[in-house]
């Protein structure tokens, strides 16, 4: 069943959020290193409580066509923008963590001039229901989204993804290559391990070394979310400023500093996590997907034409030789700027590359 959907947040919910932000118990001691500085979070809390206008953002979001569909017992929220041409290629756009469908607000309308665009909230994120049983992995989400596309009448479609979206897109292509016309990625799944027969190239050796170094210096969040998502969720579900610090830190570290994302953009995303209470279900995806990694045995490949958009602040990023061990890379674009959150950082560059590839 598919039905129209509008975002409606009660005023009491926002009032309660603001009350919590006005009564934060701040940490004491050394507060200028080892995480987001205290002064930055104090200012963000003040702005969020006193100046950020959720209802203006809600009204703007509701100008887009929202829907919810029940697929295999799971209710999934999505945007659906149809192109003027009835026979246009359907295109599925997939976000990751700690993002949401709002990452694609600058991309979807442009791409909808040429494609039927579907932008879901991943199960357990935003306005999609949290899973009530274990097993909602990247692979399971891929199967649900394939069913969603079928329910929309789209039996063959293209997919674009970054972060978890890239892993889910890859499972769509691996499990249903006849349905996926093309694959566009601006990230390579963190679990990706191709089959290697023989010596690695120098670039590959350097990448694996850089990946291990990055994991040691910056990967604590992922280890925690993969091993103790519920324990983490008690804190983040109860403290809006804790939630904001956990999410905003990633945008500040992983985005290109030149992208200059606004506070309103960041807080729209964080507020969606808060009002839907989906931080726990979102981080659980790390635990569930640890059981469905992208590891390839001899002869296994992603047998769908693939385009890679490499944004320079996305690091560590595999060299082409490493990716081509399992992906059929037919297009590679070195972007002049941008980072991990390509859709919201550089919507024109991302949309242009997707258009160029699919045309």
C-alpha positions in Angstrom: 0.0 0.0 0.0 1.3 3.4 -1.0 -0.2 6.6 0.4 0.7 10.3 0.4 2.5 11.6 3.5 3.1 15.0 5.1 5.5 15.8 7.8 3.6 17.1 10.9 5.5 17.6 14.1 3.5 18.8 17.1 4.4 22.1 18.6 4.7 20.4 22.0 7.5 18.2 20.5 9.5 21.2 19.5 8.8 23.0 22.8 10.1 20.0 24.7 13.2 19.9 22.5 13.9 23.6 23.2 13.4 23.1 26.9 16.0 20.3 26.9 18.4 22.5 25.0 18.0 25.3 27.5 18.9 23.0 30.4 21.9 21.1 29.1 24.3 19.8 31.8 27.6 20.6 30.1 30.8 18.5 30.6 33.5 19.8 32.9 37.3 19.7 32.8 39.3 19.8 29.5 36.7 20.8 26.9 38.8 22.0 24.0 40.2 18.8 22.6 39.2 15.1 22.2 35.9 16.0 20.4 33.8 18.9 19.4 34.9 22.0 21.5 32.5 23.1 24.2 32.2 26.6 22.9 31.0 25.3 19.5 28.4 23.1 21.1 27.2 25.9 23.4 26.6 28.2 20.4 24.9 25.4 18.4 22.6 24.7 21.3 21.7 28.4 21.7 21.0 28.7 18.0 18.9 25.5 17.9 16.8 26.5 20.9 16.4 30.2 20.1 16.7 30.8 16.3 16.3 27.6 14.3 12.8 27.5 12.8 11.8 23.9 12.4 8.3 24.7 11.2 9.7 26.8 8.3 11.9 23.9 7.3 8.9 21.5 7.7 6.8 23.7 5.3 9.7 23.7 2.8 10.1 20.0 3.0 6.3 19.5 2.5 6.5 21.3 -0.9 8.0 18.0 -2.2 5.9 14.9 -3.0 6.2 12.6 0.1 4.8 9.1 0.3 4.9 6.0 2.6 4.7 2.5 1.4 4.3 -0.8 3.4 6.8 -3.3 2.0 7.0 -6.8 3.5 5.5 -5.4 6.7 8.0 -2.4 6.8 6.7 1.1 6.3 9.1 3.1 4.2 9.0 6.9 3.6 10.2 8.2 0.2 10.1 11.2 -2.1 8.9 10.4 -5.6 9.5 13.0 -8.3 8.3 12.0 -11.8 9.8 13.2 -15.0 7.6 14.6 -17.8 8.5 11.7 -20.0 6.5 8.6 -19.0 9.2 6.3 -20.3 12.1 8.0 -18.4 14.5 5.8 -16.6 13.7 5.4 -12.9 16.6 6.5 -10.5 16.9 5.5 -6.9 19.0 7.8 -4.7 20.3 6.4 -1.4 21.6 8.3 1.6 23.8 7.0 4.5 24.6 7.7 8.1 24.4 10.2 9.7 22.5 11.7 6.8 18.9 11.4 5.6 16.8 12.0 2.6 17.4 15.8 3.0 20.9 15.3 1.6 19.3 15.0 -1.9 17.1 18.2 -1.7 19.4 20.0 -4.1 19.9 16.9 -6.4 16.5 15.3 -6.8 14.6 18.2 -8.5 17.3 18.6 -11.1 17.5 14.9 -11.9 13.7 14.7 -12.0 13.9 16.7 -15.3 15.2 13.5 -16.9 14.5 10.6 -14.6 11.7 9.3 -12.3 13.5 10.0 -9.0 12.8 8.0 -5.8 14.5 9.1 -2.6 13.7 6.8 0.4 14.5 7.2 4.0 16.3 4.0 4.8 14.4 1.6 7.2 15.2 2.8 10.7 15.9 6.4 9.5 13.8 9.4 9.6 10.1 8.9 8.7 10.6 5.2 7.8 9.6 2.9 10.7 12.4 1.4 12.9 12.7 -2.4 12.4 11.1 -4.4 15.2 13.1 -7.5 14.6 16.9 -8.2 14.1 18.2 -8.7 10.6 17.7 -5.3 8.9 21.1 -5.3 7.2 22.3 -3.5 4.1 21.4 -6.6 2.1 17.9 -6.8 3.6 17.3 -3.1 2.9 18.4 -3.7 -0.7 15.7 -6.4 -1.0 13.0 -4.1 0.5 13.9 -1.2 -1.8 13.8 -3.5 -4.8 10.3 -4.4 -3.7 9.4 -0.7 -3.3 10.5 0.0 -6.8 8.4 -2.9 -8.1 5.4 -1.5 -6.2 6.0 1.8 -8.1 6.0 -0.1 -11.4 9.7 0.2 -11.9 11.2 -3.2 -12.8 14.5 -1.8 -14.1 16.2 1.3 -12.7 19.5 3.0 -11.9 20.9 3.5 -8.4 23.1 6.2 -6.9 24.5 6.0 -3.4 27.1 7.2 -0.9 28.0 5.8 2.5 25.5 3.1 3.4 23.7 4.0 0.2 26.7 2.7 -1.7 26.6 -0.6 0.1 22.9 -1.0 -0.4 23.2 -0.1 -4.0 25.9 -2.7 -4.4 23.7 -5.4 -2.9 20.9 -4.3 -5.3 23.3 -4.8 -8.2 24.8 -8.1 -6.8 21.4 -9.7 -6.0 19.4 -8.3 -8.9 21.7 -7.4 -11.8 18.9 -7.8 -14.4 17.0 -5.1 -12.6 19.8 -2.5 -12.1 20.5 -0.7 -15.3 23.5 1.3 -13.9 25.3 1.9 -10.7 26.7 5.4 -9.7 28.8 5.6 -6.5 30.6 8.4 -4.7 31.8 6.0 -2.0 33.0 2.4 -1.8 31.5 0.3 1.0 33.8 0.1 4.0 33.4 -3.7 4.1 34.5 -4.1 0.5 37.2 -6.8 0.0 37.8 -8.0 -3.5 39.3 -11.3 -4.3 43.1 -10.9 -4.8 45.2 -13.3 -6.8 48.8 -12.2 -7.0 50.6 -9.1 -5.8 48.9 -5.8 -5.0 49.9 -2.6 -6.8 51.8 0.1 -5.0 48.7 2.2 -4.9 46.7 -0.6 -3.4 49.3 -1.2 -0.7 49.3 2.6 0.2 45.5 2.7 0.3 45.3 -0.3 2.7 47.8 1.4 4.9 45.9 4.7 4.8 42.6 2.9 5.5 44.1 1.2 8.6 45.5 4.5 9.8 42.1 6.3 9.3 40.3 3.5 11.2 42.8 3.9 14.1 42.4 7.7 14.3 38.8 8.3 13.3 36.9 5.0 13.3 35.9 4.7 17.0 32.3 5.7 16.2 32.0 2.8 13.7 33.4 0.2 16.1 31.0 1.4 18.8 28.0 1.4 16.5 28.9 -2.0 15.2 29.3 -3.6 18.7 27.2 -1.5 21.2 24.5 0.4 19.3 21.9 0.0 22.0 24.2 1.2 24.8 25.0 4.3 22.7 21.3 4.8 21.9 20.4 5.3 25.5 22.5 8.5 25.6 21.8 9.8 22.2 18.0 9.2 22.3 17.8 11.1 25.6 20.1 14.1 25.0 19.5 16.4 21.9 22.9 18.1 22.4 24.6 14.7 22.7 22.8 13.6 19.5 23.9 16.9 17.7 27.5 16.5 18.8 27.6 12.9 17.6 26.2 13.8 14.2 27.6 17.3 13.5 31.2 16.2 14.3 31.0 13.8 11.3 29.8 16.5 9.0 32.6 18.8 10.1 35.3 16.1 9.8 34.1 14.4 6.6 32.9 17.3 4.5 35.2 19.5 2.4 35.8 22.6 4.5 35.1 24.6 1.4 31.5 23.3 1.4 30.4 25.6 4.3 27.2 23.8 5.2 24.8 26.0 7.0 23.6 25.5 10.5 20.0 25.3 9.3 21.0 22.4 6.9 22.8 20.5 9.7 20.0 21.1 12.2 17.3 20.0 9.8 19.0 16.7 9.5 19.7 16.4 13.3 16.1 17.5 14.2 14.7 14.7 12.0 16.7 12.2 14.0 15.4 13.7 17.2 11.7 14.0 16.4 11.5 10.5 15.0 13.8 9.0 17.7 15.6 7.0 15.1 19.3 7.4 16.2 19.2 3.9 17.8 17.7 2.2 14.8 20.0 4.0 12.4 23.2 3.1 14.2 22.1 -0.6 14.5 22.6 -0.9 10.8 26.3 -1.1 11.6 25.8 -4.2 13.7 23.4 -5.9 11.3 25.5 -5.2 8.2 28.6 -6.7 9.8 26.9 -10.0 9.0 26.5 -9.1 5.3 29.9 -7.6 4.2 30.9 -7.0 0.6 33.5 -9.7 0.3 34.1 -11.3 -3.0 35.3 -14.8 -3.8 37.1 -15.8 -7.0 35.0 -15.0 -10.0 32.4 -12.9 -8.1 31.8 -9.4 -9.5 29.2 -6.6 -9.6 28.0 -7.2 -13.1 26.4 -3.9 -13.7 28.0 -0.9 -15.4 29.4 1.4 -12.7 30.4 5.0 -12.5 32.7 6.3 -9.7 32.6 10.0 -8.7 35.7 10.7 -6.5 35.3 13.8 -4.3 38.7 14.9 -3.1 37.9 15.2 0.6 36.5 11.6 0.7 39.3 9.8 2.4 40.6 7.2 2.4 39.4 6.3 -1.1 40.5 3.2 -3.0 42.5 3.5 -6.2 40.8 2.5 -9.4 42.7 -0.8 -9.6 41.3 -1.9 -6.2 37.7 -1.0 -7.2 38.0 -2.6 -10.6 38.8 -6.0 -9.0 35.1 -6.4 -8.4 33.2 -3.5 -10.1 32.7 -3.0 -13.8 33.9 0.7 -13.8 33.1 2.3 -17.1 33.3 6.0 -15.9 35.6 7.7 -13.4 35.3 11.3 -12.5 37.8 13.2 -10.3 35.8 16.0 -8.8 37.4 19.4 -8.1 35.9 19.8 -4.6 33.6 18.1 -2.1 33.7 15.4 0.5 31.8 12.5 2.0 28.3 14.2 1.8 28.5 14.9 -1.9 24.8 15.3 -2.5 24.4 18.2 0.0 27.9 19.6 -0.4 28.1 19.7 -4.2 24.6 18.9 -5.6 25.4 20.4 -9.1 28.5 18.4 -9.5 26.9 15.2 -8.3 23.8 15.6 -10.4 25.8 16.5 -13.5 27.9 13.4 -13.2 24.9 11.2 -12.7 23.2 12.8 -15.8 26.3 12.4 -17.9 26.7 8.8 -17.0 23.1 7.7 -17.5 22.7 9.6 -20.7 
